[in-house]
Amino acid sequence: MDTLAEAVIAGAPPEELLSIPLPDRFLAAHLRAGDAGMFEGETDKDVRRSLHVGAVGMPVLAPDEVVVAVMASSINYNTVWSAMFEPISTFDSLRRYARQGGYATRHDLPYQVVGSDAAGVVVRVGDGVRHWNVGDHVMISPAYVDDQDPRGHADAMMGPYGRAWGYETNFGGLAHYTVVRATQLVPKPAHLTWEEAASITLCAGTAYRMLVSEAGARIKQGDIVLIWGATGGLGGYAVQMVKNGGGVAVGVVSSEAKAHILREQGCDVIIDRREIGMGDGDSAGDAIEYGKRLGRRIRAELGEDPHVAFDYVGRATFGTSVHVVRRGGAVVTCGSSTGYQHEYDNRYLWMNLKRIIGSHIANLQEQWETSRLFRQGGLVPILTDVFPLADTAEALRLVQENRHVGKVGVLALAPHEGTGVTDPDLRARIGEDRITAWRAYATTTARV
């Protein structure tokens, strides 16, 4: 471990951090451009073969950027896509980005440091950074946007140059250090540990935009919200947000074990997808039949159809979502972990005046609002498993095979779990048992 990292871990003051030079190289989980075709023709695209943990070079800092010493990160499904080189190699995205010129050229390298979540300590700030200082404790939003493009000023996510950090950019969060734009920074909630804070921004911020924001479904009290994959990273936060907003959460899961988790977490209605026979087909006709069965099941419990379907699963569920929401209802979608090509019967959309809302990450204000809900205790982390950086490939495989629930964390510079809390009184007021409730659902015995 380098001298600067040791000082960060020891809690050194800002002036000491500034006096220690950045290391030339640092440890990072990364992909190699030369591996991009390695899975062609293979059925099991085992990400443990493509993800490497080793030394990479420290990039040059742009004026609007900061260097963050990463204390912890977490796994998202976009890193699974990157490591499978699907639907395209992310090295193609990096090459296109580099063609913009200037500092963007740094991102076109024979390797990509991946990871779209992180929490850590600011150790350098660019000359153009105004609101952040060395020593600040931060979380990192994955929304990598152009704050000088006028089209993004009403909503940064509408800017045409927006990218997903650590997926469509280099220098992601599964590393000892990362370089990010100042517009990605959010204050770390002082009552959370590093690994808890590192499990928030991508999934909780995305769920907030999908459900609460004016850009999403704008749920209100009493709204019935169907949540697919309700024990996953996105789904777990969606259940909390629906409940906090006075809505009725209908969680769909794939096993009795996951149904048990939702019961303990207070989900209003819990449906095992096997009850309605899902999984035998994914055509538009199959989706209608599943939708009929699901609708009957929800009406039997609640007497009415859902206002909103929260769908990030994609091909396997999207047609059913379109069918099952009520007249005038909405399907809000942010991803497609089971496939991007969706098939649905459009009659049920247009004739019943339903809406499909596309959503992607969250803008900075939405991220700050989400963080505020954690500080108030309205939201709690859904962190389950935690791995050391050296075992990132195993953590990624766990997510690839959907053997996890909640969020899977990765410790970077943090020496062990439980560090980073600077407001223990707030943690005590919210409740240790409540904050760590999801740790009981760890799917491995891995502990750091």
Buried (B, 14 or more C-beta within 10 A) or exposed (E): EBEBBEBBBEEBEBEBBBEBEBBEEBBBBBBBBEBBEEBEEEEEBBBBBBBBBEEBEBBEBBEBBBBBBBBBBBBBBBBBBBBBBEEEBBBEBBEBBBEEEEBBEBBBBEBBBBBBBBBBBBBBBBEEBEEBEBBBBBBBBBBBBBEEBEEBEEBBBBBEBBBBBBBBBBBBBBBBBBBBBBBBBBBBBBBBBBBBBBBBBBBBBBBBBBBBBEBBBBBEEEBBBBBBBBBBBBBBBBBBBBBBBEBBBBBBBBEEEBBBBBEEBEBBBBBBBEEBEBEEEBEBEBBBBBBBBBBEBBEEBBEEBBBBBBBBBBBBBBBBBBBBBBEEBBBBBBBBBBBEEBBBBEEBBEEBEBEBBEBBBBBBEBBBBBBBBBBEBBBBBBBBBBBBBEBBBBBBBBBBEBEBBBBBBBBBBBEEBBBBBEEEEBBEEBEEEEBBBBBEBBBBEBEB
